[in-house]
Amino acid sequence: LQENSVIAIGTPGRSVVTTCAYCGVGCSFKAEMRGDELVRMVPWKDGKANRGHSCVKGRFAYGYAAHKDRILKPMIREAISDPWREVSWDEAMRFAAGRMRAIQAQHGRQSVGVLTSSRCTNEETYLVQKLTRAVFMNNNTDTCARVCHSPTGYGLGQTFGTSAGTQDFDSVEQTDVVMVIGANPTDGHPVFASRLKKRLRQGAKLIVIDPRRIDLVDGPHVKAAHHLALRPGTNVAVVTAIAHVIVTEKLYDEAFIKTRCDWDEFQDYADFIAAPHHAPEAIEALTGVPATEIRAAARLYAAGGNAAIYYGLGVTEHSQGSTTVIGIANLAMLTGNIGRPGVGVNPLRGQNNVQGSCDMGSFPQDLPGYRHVKNDAVRASFEAAWGVTLDNEPGLRIPNMLDAALDGSFKGLYCQGEDILQSDPDTRHVAAGLAAMDCVIVHDLFLNETANYAHVFFPGSTFLEKEGTFTNAERRINRVRKVMAPRNGFADWEVTQMFANACGANWTYTHPSQIMDEIAALTPTFAGVSYDLLDQVGSVQWPCNAKTPLGTPLMHIDGFVRGKGHFINTEYVATDEKTGPRFPLLLTTGRILSQYNVGAQTRRTENVVWHAEDVLEIHPHDAEVRGIKQGDWVRLASRSGETTLRATLTDRVSPGVVYTTFHHPDTQANVITTDYSDWATNCPEYKVTAVQISASNGP
Ligand code: SF4
């Protein structure tokens, strides 16, 4: 997969097959090189996730790797008020390790922790969680998946028994009915969106459940059969009402439920769901969705043939995010839409390695492979391999670490590849927590906002500069191959190893393939994965082991991973974030195609000119009553904070709802959002914030 080639302009060069580091589609590319220069990224026709297609980000937005803002030398400082001082890697390691060890000696072993990122490879994530478990001897590890898809892990784990999507992307080609909930694939997952639209053009029917009229609803060549434009925060009410229609109109698949689920449990669930307060008519005023539309959508989903659900952060980033995921799983089980091509429950993962970062044990309760730290047998296998005794109590999540910092019991954090000050909710709380720590180590490409509170900066490497694997939204493990030497001197896995060894470990990995071999030896779902296999077959979807040596495109074919599928009652509970006279509108957020998350990479490439600022979408009626015209500056304020944005008047949003993206630091979207979070996982409720808007003279 490295080859000599003639690059486009006829100059001899070489090309390396690797994987896009942006979204969870996981497109494969040939990086074409002339000497040490990356000439272009060519979508790889043999890439199983993209089959030669790509979007603008993967194709063009790699300029950040060579951007002048990159920090290439380690830096330290005694206090965050001091200037940074460039030092050698040795000195940086000694300083960082000395501080973390001193903190643990004074405040106990639970006083430090780590954060890893869905931007990192599986191997890097594995090492970071190993660092906290086997070196710091606690389970204080978390990942930025906390703030996006942690409810997916919980909800699908509870109902099906495994925390992952059920299908491969190819499955959409056999779908008759597509339900898209809280996702905007055109902007968020463009290459998959193209395949989805192709299927729609072939005649598949589409149901969109989203507060905003996204492109799929009435875009070029596609039109949704039903758009349920619900009020933000009412997902559970709508999904439960769909289940109500399926149960009360007896549209469920009795044979499937009797063989694949527990019939007695189903009957209890059916009694619950049939209650009159779950009927579409009973929730019409609450959700803003006409009951007739909900009934029609439920009938189409249940009786329209192969039906597949695709969902995104508009499902998970709510105070009832986990409940909605459970409700979605209930719908698939009710209708038998699981375990064959064209159906299933498919979380569209935002970042390139959300799936992998969760698989690798970066949550504080799970060892790699979603096995609880309380499981004695599992813990024993890791203890034997790592030569340590492991903590059997779940560790702290990100928000708990920050709370503990404020009460003085948590003092040290190693944060790899995540800018929590920009990406996590309630910016003031994050800043206060970081400021209260004695040692914050940021390991990243750029001096990000979190680094303002750091004492140590380890320069990071880009995906072009390292070996490893990413796991995409369909559980596909793709190889990341080194295209050029790390500009900072070391790949991220090497930096983590140096840090672990400075803290007292004796790790001796010389290549990430050895880390993957260790993952495979300790994780049954990865038992058959190796770099040799990935080089031979291109990619595999886990589970990949002796039973399925070439991976598993479809899950739950003969039975659920947990045995019987588990119906769980889903009762709507209103969020604590309320509108009122002072804050009468609801703000929800999303992404745009040409930018990516907080924009650290895309803002440092040429494509920034295509979307130079975040704007606030306002319904013309809401704008008119406030005297706001197209392009005006508006002040957007919530109970948490305020910011200023330009107005875009559009009926894509309903009256009472406003919408923005969050790609530019000046927007400070998370100054606006609340600190409410999902009841099961603490995933922040980014998608519902009560706000007021008023005319402004600008920032
Ligand atoms: Fe990269 Fe996603 Fe675009 Fe594919 S669709 S090129 S993975 S950003």
Residues whose N, C-alpha, C, O or C-beta is under 5 A from the ligand:
A	BS01	SF4	C20 Y22 C23 V25 G26 C27 S54 C55 K57 G58 R59 H189 P190 V191
